[in-house]
Amino acid sequence: MEEDNNAVSIPDKKLSRIIHRILKKNDAESITKEEIASITNINVFDQGVKDLTGLEYATNLEKLIISYNAIDSLEPLKSCMKLKSLIAVCLTTASINNLPTNLEELDISNLSLTGTDGFTSLSSLTNIKTLQVSNTILNDIDFVSLTVNLSKIEANNCQVTNLKPLQALLDKRLQDSSYSFETQTVLLDKGTVGQTTALALHKPDGESPNITWNTADSYDNEKEQLTWENSGDNHSLSWSYSAENNEVVFSGEISQFATEI
């Protein structure tokens, strides 16, 4: 029997069933590249989908919801150049390095990364307008300097301490902008009493936020150095900052165990 080169292979049975349902086809029928290319919206919320293979042919896909799934790879999505909205809350995946670069809305709140790539791929999303990344291990926002229209960020309960890159966005005065970085939690590697630990703790303008100490310690904003004066495991500081119009909200806590030399 001659192989149909126009048929799309969708190995994941649960994804295949959803695609067949969208196209109003029986599960036994093949799906052509033209048919899957006609789909603009796919929702596989909490469906146990593990493999997105086949979606590389969904070239007109505009919105995709893949929340609450454990997906091996997002690589098939890099061909979905019309994809504007990706909702991937509570997603488990090895990497987010293959995100389509034309995304305007991305929600990866509660993302569980099993690989080591981290969030480096966010720097390729130059058209992003809304980013939700709360409850993740995000620890820097250098990528925002490469964006043009990023008017909303929700990055609460992460590990971000330096908001200086955000100033470039604030200078653009984007309409209805909102940047929330509340309740950051950072645990530093073990330190030594009297010796400095590198720490960049900055508001967007480069100044330090309001700091509350639980012990007599110090932070040099210009040198970006933190110093503890006593040994023990109870060293911590908390900070808070809110812009006059609440456009930026920034708060959190840093902890470190410090030992004597």
Short mmCIF file of the C-alpha atoms (twelve columns), coordinates in Angstrom:
data_MODEL
# 
_entry.id   MODEL 
# 
loop_
_atom_site.group_PDB 
_atom_site.id 
_atom_site.type_symbol 
_atom_site.label_atom_id 
_atom_site.label_alt_id 
_atom_site.label_comp_id 
_atom_site.label_asym_id 
_atom_site.label_seq_id 
_atom_site.Cartn_x 
_atom_site.Cartn_y 
_atom_site.Cartn_z 
_atom_site.pdbx_PDB_model_num 
ATOM 1   C CA . MET A 1   0.000   0.000  0.000  1 
ATOM 2   C CA . GLU A 2   1.445   3.349  -1.038 1 
ATOM 3   C CA . GLU A 3   2.218   5.728  1.813  1 
ATOM 4   C CA . ASP A 4   0.168   8.929  1.925  1 
ATOM 5   C CA . ASN A 5   2.767   11.705 2.157  1 
ATOM 6   C CA . ASN A 6   0.028   14.254 2.772  1 
ATOM 7   C CA . ALA A 7   -1.184  12.549 5.957  1 
ATOM 8   C CA . VAL A 8   -0.126  14.016 9.309  1 
ATOM 9   C CA . SER A 9   1.246   11.697 11.974 1 
ATOM 10  C CA . ILE A 10  -0.064  12.485 15.478 1 
ATOM 11  C CA . PRO A 11  1.464   9.805  17.755 1 
ATOM 12  C CA . ASP A 12  -0.215  11.038 20.948 1 
ATOM 13  C CA . LYS A 13  -3.610  9.321  20.953 1 
ATOM 14  C CA . LYS A 14  -5.224  11.929 23.185 1 
ATOM 15  C CA . LEU A 15  -4.044  14.820 21.022 1 
ATOM 16  C CA . SER A 16  -5.082  12.905 17.907 1 
ATOM 17  C CA . ARG A 17  -8.579  12.401 19.298 1 
ATOM 18  C CA . ILE A 18  -8.927  16.131 20.012 1 
ATOM 19  C CA . ILE A 19  -7.733  17.099 16.525 1 
ATOM 20  C CA . HIS A 20  -10.169 14.632 14.955 1 
ATOM 21  C CA . ARG A 21  -12.972 16.124 17.035 1 
ATOM 22  C CA . ILE A 22  -12.084 19.665 15.931 1 
ATOM 23  C CA . LEU A 23  -12.123 18.576 12.291 1 
ATOM 24  C CA . LYS A 24  -15.317 16.537 12.818 1 
ATOM 25  C CA . LYS A 25  -13.647 13.362 11.586 1 
ATOM 26  C CA . ASN A 26  -13.793 9.770  12.770 1 
ATOM 27  C CA . ASP A 27  -10.774 8.625  14.772 1 
ATOM 28  C CA . ALA A 28  -9.864  6.095  12.082 1 
ATOM 29  C CA . GLU A 29  -9.696  8.715  9.332  1 
ATOM 30  C CA . SER A 30  -6.364  10.236 8.369  1 
ATOM 31  C CA . ILE A 31  -5.722  13.947 8.749  1 
ATOM 32  C CA . THR A 32  -4.121  15.856 5.907  1 
ATOM 33  C CA . LYS A 33  -1.668  18.719 6.197  1 
ATOM 34  C CA . GLU A 34  -4.248  21.034 4.637  1 
ATOM 35  C CA . GLU A 35  -6.854  20.029 7.213  1 
ATOM 36  C CA . ILE A 36  -4.686  20.575 10.275 1 
ATOM 37  C CA . ALA A 37  -3.476  23.853 8.755  1 
ATOM 38  C CA . SER A 38  -7.073  25.095 8.840  1 
ATOM 39  C CA . ILE A 39  -7.213  24.962 12.657 1 
ATOM 40  C CA . THR A 40  -6.809  28.285 14.478 1 
ATOM 41  C CA . ASN A 41  -7.627  27.311 18.082 1 
ATOM 42  C CA . ILE A 42  -6.736  24.170 20.086 1 
ATOM 43  C CA . ASN A 43  -7.536  23.481 23.744 1 
ATOM 44  C CA . VAL A 44  -6.030  20.389 25.416 1 
ATOM 45  C CA . PHE A 45  -6.411  21.605 29.017 1 
ATOM 46  C CA . ASP A 46  -5.630  18.746 31.446 1 
ATOM 47  C CA . GLN A 47  -6.052  16.010 28.835 1 
ATOM 48  C CA . GLY A 48  -2.937  13.973 29.621 1 
ATOM 49  C CA . VAL A 49  -1.240  15.009 26.383 1 
ATOM 50  C CA . LYS A 50  2.502   14.226 26.323 1 
ATOM 51  C CA . ASP A 51  3.545   14.710 22.694 1 
ATOM 52  C CA . LEU A 52  2.732   17.664 20.413 1 
ATOM 53  C CA . THR A 53  4.106   16.028 17.270 1 
ATOM 54  C CA . GLY A 54  1.835   16.873 14.356 1 
ATOM 55  C CA . LEU A 55  1.178   20.443 15.418 1 
ATOM 56  C CA . GLU A 56  4.137   21.580 13.325 1 
ATOM 57  C CA . TYR A 57  1.648   21.460 10.430 1 
ATOM 58  C CA . ALA A 58  -0.886  23.662 12.254 1 
ATOM 59  C CA . THR A 59  0.621   26.673 10.545 1 
ATOM 60  C CA . ASN A 60  -2.447  28.885 11.028 1 
ATOM 61  C CA . LEU A 61  -2.832  28.143 14.726 1 
ATOM 62  C CA . GLU A 62  -3.445  31.384 16.659 1 
ATOM 63  C CA . LYS A 63  -4.276  30.199 20.189 1 
ATOM 64  C CA . LEU A 64  -3.160  27.067 22.039 1 
ATOM 65  C CA . ILE A 65  -4.035  25.973 25.578 1 
ATOM 66  C CA . ILE A 66  -1.855  23.142 26.923 1 
ATOM 67  C CA . SER A 67  -2.162  23.771 30.672 1 
ATOM 68  C CA . TYR A 68  -1.887  20.910 33.177 1 
ATOM 69  C CA . ASN A 69  -0.082  18.479 30.890 1 
ATOM 70  C CA . ALA A 70  3.374   16.866 31.031 1 
ATOM 71  C CA . ILE A 71  4.711   17.465 27.533 1 
ATOM 72  C CA . ASP A 72  8.056   16.064 26.409 1 
ATOM 73  C CA . SER A 73  8.979   18.883 24.036 1 
ATOM 74  C CA . LEU A 74  7.552   22.111 22.638 1 
ATOM 75  C CA . GLU A 75  9.646   21.809 19.470 1 
ATOM 76  C CA . PRO A 76  6.649   21.224 17.132 1 
ATOM 77  C CA . LEU A 77  5.370   24.695 18.044 1 
ATOM 78  C CA . LYS A 78  8.341   26.538 16.543 1 
ATOM 79  C CA . SER A 79  6.721   26.124 13.114 1 
ATOM 80  C CA . CYS A 80  3.471   27.736 14.293 1 
ATOM 81  C CA . MET A 81  4.482   31.246 13.297 1 
ATOM 82  C CA . LYS A 82  0.928   32.628 13.525 1 
ATOM 83  C CA . LEU A 83  0.544   31.508 17.138 1 
ATOM 84  C CA . LYS A 84  -0.189  34.628 19.202 1 
ATOM 85  C CA . SER A 85  -1.444  33.155 22.484 1 
ATOM 86  C CA . LEU A 86  0.023   30.204 24.395 1 
ATOM 87  C CA . ILE A 87  -1.534  29.287 27.743 1 
ATOM 88  C CA . ALA A 88  0.600   26.689 29.520 1 
ATOM 89  C CA . VAL A 89  -0.227  26.934 33.232 1 
ATOM 90  C CA . CYS A 90  1.146   24.129 35.431 1 
ATOM 91  C CA . LEU A 91  2.979   22.671 32.441 1 
ATOM 92  C CA . THR A 92  5.751   20.126 32.971 1 
ATOM 93  C CA . THR A 93  8.353   20.093 30.208 1 
ATOM 94  C CA . ALA A 94  12.100  19.762 29.738 1 
ATOM 95  C CA . SER A 95  12.565  23.085 27.964 1 
ATOM 96  C CA . ILE A 96  10.713  26.120 26.634 1 
ATOM 97  C CA . ASN A 97  13.433  26.872 24.097 1 
ATOM 98  C CA . ASN A 98  11.256  26.207 21.048 1 
ATOM 99  C CA . LEU A 99  8.582   28.824 21.606 1 
ATOM 100 C CA . PRO A 100 7.332   30.492 18.407 1 
ATOM 101 C CA . THR A 101 8.847   33.955 18.288 1 
ATOM 102 C CA . ASN A 102 5.665   35.806 17.253 1 
ATOM 103 C CA . LEU A 103 3.869   35.152 20.539 1 
ATOM 104 C CA . GLU A 104 2.018   38.135 22.009 1 
ATOM 105 C CA . GLU A 105 0.564   36.408 25.083 1 
ATOM 106 C CA . LEU A 106 2.337   33.751 27.152 1 
ATOM 107 C CA . ASP A 107 1.189   32.252 30.443 1 
ATOM 108 C CA . ILE A 108 3.657   29.772 31.938 1 
ATOM 109 C CA . SER A 109 2.664   30.276 35.563 1 
ATOM 110 C CA . ASN A 110 3.564   27.321 37.799 1 
ATOM 111 C CA . LEU A 111 5.853   25.968 35.080 1 
ATOM 112 C CA . SER A 112 7.836   22.892 36.113 1 
ATOM 113 C CA . LEU A 113 11.074  22.659 34.120 1 
ATOM 114 C CA . THR A 114 12.811  19.284 34.141 1 
ATOM 115 C CA . GLY A 115 15.770  20.466 32.052 1 
ATOM 116 C CA . THR A 116 18.530  23.029 32.657 1 
ATOM 117 C CA . ASP A 117 17.808  25.601 29.920 1 
ATOM 118 C CA . GLY A 118 15.799  27.863 32.202 1 
ATOM 119 C CA . PHE A 119 14.095  30.906 30.753 1 
ATOM 120 C CA . THR A 120 16.724  31.995 28.215 1 
ATOM 121 C CA . SER A 121 14.299  31.574 25.311 1 
ATOM 122 C CA . LEU A 122 12.134  34.450 26.568 1 
ATOM 123 C CA . SER A 123 14.680  36.809 24.993 1 
ATOM 124 C CA . SER A 124 13.487  35.702 21.536 1 
ATOM 125 C CA . LEU A 125 9.897   36.839 22.173 1 
ATOM 126 C CA . THR A 126 10.376  40.368 20.888 1 
ATOM 127 C CA . ASN A 127 6.641   40.848 20.136 1 
ATOM 128 C CA . ILE A 128 5.337   39.697 23.514 1 
ATOM 129 C CA . LYS A 129 2.713   41.961 25.121 1 
ATOM 130 C CA . THR A 130 1.547   39.952 28.146 1 
ATOM 131 C CA . LEU A 131 3.738   37.589 30.165 1 
ATOM 132 C CA . GLN A 132 2.577   35.588 33.155 1 
ATOM 133 C CA . VAL A 133 5.324   33.603 34.842 1 
ATOM 134 C CA . SER A 134 4.377   33.526 38.535 1 
ATOM 135 C CA . ASN A 135 5.370   30.644 40.812 1 
ATOM 136 C CA . THR A 136 8.460   29.669 38.828 1 
ATOM 137 C CA . ILE A 137 12.239  29.778 39.331 1 
ATOM 138 C CA . LEU A 138 12.640  32.891 37.147 1 
ATOM 139 C CA . ASN A 139 15.544  34.878 38.631 1 
ATOM 140 C CA . ASP A 140 16.359  37.588 36.097 1 
ATOM 141 C CA . ILE A 141 14.490  39.739 33.595 1 
ATOM 142 C CA . ASP A 142 17.295  40.801 31.254 1 
ATOM 143 C CA . PHE A 143 15.147  39.645 28.338 1 
ATOM 144 C CA . VAL A 144 12.690  42.542 28.734 1 
ATOM 145 C CA . SER A 145 15.187  44.977 27.210 1 
ATOM 146 C CA . LEU A 146 14.692  43.195 23.869 1 
ATOM 147 C CA . THR A 147 10.904  43.518 23.876 1 
ATOM 148 C CA . VAL A 148 8.940   46.338 22.271 1 
ATOM 149 C CA . ASN A 149 5.346   46.099 23.510 1 
ATOM 150 C CA . LEU A 150 5.542   44.167 26.794 1 
ATOM 151 C CA . SER A 151 2.971   46.065 28.832 1 
ATOM 152 C CA . LYS A 152 2.037   43.439 31.415 1 
ATOM 153 C CA . ILE A 153 4.181   41.128 33.534 1 
ATOM 154 C CA . GLU A 154 3.006   38.966 36.399 1 
ATOM 155 C CA . ALA A 155 6.043   37.361 38.016 1 
ATOM 156 C CA . ASN A 156 4.970   36.871 41.606 1 
ATOM 157 C CA . ASN A 157 6.542   34.237 43.862 1 
ATOM 158 C CA . CYS A 158 9.705   33.969 41.781 1 
ATOM 159 C CA . GLN A 159 13.380  34.757 42.549 1 
ATOM 160 C CA . VAL A 160 13.866  38.154 40.883 1 
ATOM 161 C CA . THR A 161 15.864  40.816 42.771 1 
ATOM 162 C CA . ASN A 162 16.970  43.196 40.013 1 
ATOM 163 C CA . LEU A 163 14.379  45.283 38.158 1 
ATOM 164 C CA . LYS A 164 16.846  47.602 36.387 1 
ATOM 165 C CA . PRO A 165 16.096  46.044 32.956 1 
ATOM 166 C CA . LEU A 166 12.464  47.104 33.434 1 
ATOM 167 C CA . GLN A 167 13.345  50.797 33.171 1 
ATOM 168 C CA . ALA A 168 13.631  50.536 29.383 1 
ATOM 169 C CA . LEU A 169 9.982   49.442 29.237 1 
ATOM 170 C CA . LEU A 170 8.857   52.149 31.647 1 
ATOM 171 C CA . ASP A 171 10.523  54.753 29.437 1 
ATOM 172 C CA . LYS A 172 8.294   53.648 26.550 1 
ATOM 173 C CA . ARG A 173 5.214   54.669 28.581 1 
ATOM 174 C CA . LEU A 174 3.096   51.851 27.194 1 
ATOM 175 C CA . GLN A 175 -0.650  52.201 27.716 1 
ATOM 176 C CA . ASP A 176 -2.195  50.376 30.718 1 
ATOM 177 C CA . SER A 177 1.147   48.891 31.707 1 
ATOM 178 C CA . SER A 178 1.409   46.776 34.848 1 
ATOM 179 C CA . TYR A 179 4.455   44.978 36.247 1 
ATOM 180 C CA . SER A 180 3.997   42.823 39.339 1 
ATOM 181 C CA . PHE A 181 6.942   41.199 41.126 1 
ATOM 182 C CA . GLU A 182 5.516   40.477 44.558 1 
ATOM 183 C CA . THR A 183 6.754   38.018 47.210 1 
ATOM 184 C CA . GLN A 184 10.044  37.041 45.597 1 
ATOM 185 C CA . THR A 185 11.874  34.404 47.664 1 
ATOM 186 C CA . VAL A 186 15.648  33.975 47.410 1 
ATOM 187 C CA . LEU A 187 17.864  31.575 49.375 1 
ATOM 188 C CA . LEU A 188 21.527  32.485 48.889 1 
ATOM 189 C CA . ASP A 189 24.400  30.011 49.095 1 
ATOM 190 C CA . LYS A 190 26.119  29.773 52.483 1 
ATOM 191 C CA . GLY A 191 28.089  32.921 53.348 1 
ATOM 192 C CA . THR A 192 30.756  34.018 55.811 1 
ATOM 193 C CA . VAL A 193 30.356  36.640 58.529 1 
ATOM 194 C CA . GLY A 194 32.107  39.880 57.603 1 
ATOM 195 C CA . GLN A 195 32.619  38.889 53.970 1 
ATOM 196 C CA . THR A 196 30.509  40.203 51.126 1 
ATOM 197 C CA . THR A 197 28.016  38.322 48.975 1 
ATOM 198 C CA . ALA A 198 27.220  39.629 45.497 1 
ATOM 199 C CA . LEU A 199 23.606  40.754 45.290 1 
ATOM 200 C CA . ALA A 200 21.830  43.022 42.820 1 
ATOM 201 C CA . LEU A 201 18.746  44.342 44.627 1 
ATOM 202 C CA . HIS A 202 17.382  47.208 42.554 1 
ATOM 203 C CA . LYS A 203 14.235  49.064 41.644 1 
ATOM 204 C CA . PRO A 204 13.878  49.945 37.938 1 
ATOM 205 C CA . ASP A 205 15.760  53.224 38.493 1 
ATOM 206 C CA . GLY A 206 18.736  51.366 39.986 1 
ATOM 207 C CA . GLU A 207 18.143  52.474 43.556 1 
ATOM 208 C CA . SER A 208 17.483  50.047 46.412 1 
ATOM 209 C CA . PRO A 209 13.916  49.370 47.542 1 
ATOM 210 C CA . ASN A 210 12.926  49.844 51.187 1 
ATOM 211 C CA . ILE A 211 14.837  47.175 53.127 1 
ATOM 212 C CA . THR A 212 13.836  45.691 56.483 1 
ATOM 213 C CA . TRP A 213 16.563  43.773 58.354 1 
ATOM 214 C CA . ASN A 214 16.032  41.119 60.987 1 
ATOM 215 C CA . THR A 215 19.625  41.578 62.240 1 
ATOM 216 C CA . ALA A 216 22.287  44.312 62.111 1 
ATOM 217 C CA . ASP A 217 23.592  43.863 58.589 1 
ATOM 218 C CA . SER A 218 24.315  46.008 55.538 1 
ATOM 219 C CA . TYR A 219 23.853  46.274 51.780 1 
ATOM 220 C CA . ASP A 220 25.950  48.421 49.443 1 
ATOM 221 C CA . ASN A 221 23.722  49.286 46.486 1 
ATOM 222 C CA . GLU A 222 26.496  50.775 44.349 1 
ATOM 223 C CA . LYS A 223 28.838  47.807 44.807 1 
ATOM 224 C CA . GLU A 224 25.952  45.310 44.908 1 
ATOM 225 C CA . GLN A 225 27.336  43.681 48.036 1 
ATOM 226 C CA . LEU A 226 25.556  42.160 51.027 1 
ATOM 227 C CA . THR A 227 27.346  41.738 54.378 1 
ATOM 228 C CA . TRP A 228 26.247  39.864 57.496 1 
ATOM 229 C CA . GLU A 229 27.769  40.854 60.854 1 
ATOM 230 C CA . ASN A 230 26.828  37.812 62.952 1 
ATOM 231 C CA . SER A 231 26.889  34.056 62.387 1 
ATOM 232 C CA . GLY A 232 23.773  31.933 62.334 1 
ATOM 233 C CA . ASP A 233 20.966  30.680 60.181 1 
ATOM 234 C CA . ASN A 234 18.497  33.495 60.805 1 
ATOM 235 C CA . HIS A 235 19.942  36.083 58.432 1 
ATOM 236 C CA . SER A 236 17.295  37.571 56.210 1 
ATOM 237 C CA . LEU A 237 16.068  40.816 54.782 1 
ATOM 238 C CA . SER A 238 12.782  41.762 53.212 1 
ATOM 239 C CA . TRP A 239 12.047  44.575 50.807 1 
ATOM 240 C CA . SER A 240 9.112   46.376 49.298 1 
ATOM 241 C CA . TYR A 241 8.509   48.960 46.607 1 
ATOM 242 C CA . SER A 242 5.435   50.305 44.882 1 
ATOM 243 C CA . ALA A 243 5.503   52.943 42.169 1 
ATOM 244 C CA . GLU A 244 3.351   56.002 42.754 1 
ATOM 245 C CA . ASN A 245 0.708   54.778 40.300 1 
ATOM 246 C CA . ASN A 246 1.190   51.092 41.235 1 
ATOM 247 C CA . GLU A 247 2.525   50.464 37.746 1 
ATOM 248 C CA . VAL A 248 5.349   48.504 39.383 1 
ATOM 249 C CA . VAL A 249 5.012   46.425 42.556 1 
ATOM 250 C CA . PHE A 250 8.106   44.711 43.950 1 
ATOM 251 C CA . SER A 251 8.591   42.828 47.223 1 
ATOM 252 C CA . GLY A 252 10.339  39.789 48.631 1 
ATOM 253 C CA . GLU A 253 12.709  38.191 51.094 1 
ATOM 254 C CA . ILE A 254 16.319  37.029 50.955 1 
ATOM 255 C CA . SER A 255 17.790  34.490 53.384 1 
ATOM 256 C CA . GLN A 256 21.321  33.212 53.909 1 
ATOM 257 C CA . PHE A 257 23.170  31.078 56.448 1 
ATOM 258 C CA . ALA A 258 26.420  32.752 57.551 1 
ATOM 259 C CA . THR A 259 29.309  31.120 59.426 1 
ATOM 260 C CA . GLU A 260 32.367  32.496 61.222 1 
ATOM 261 C CA . ILE A 261 35.704  32.439 59.409 1 
# 
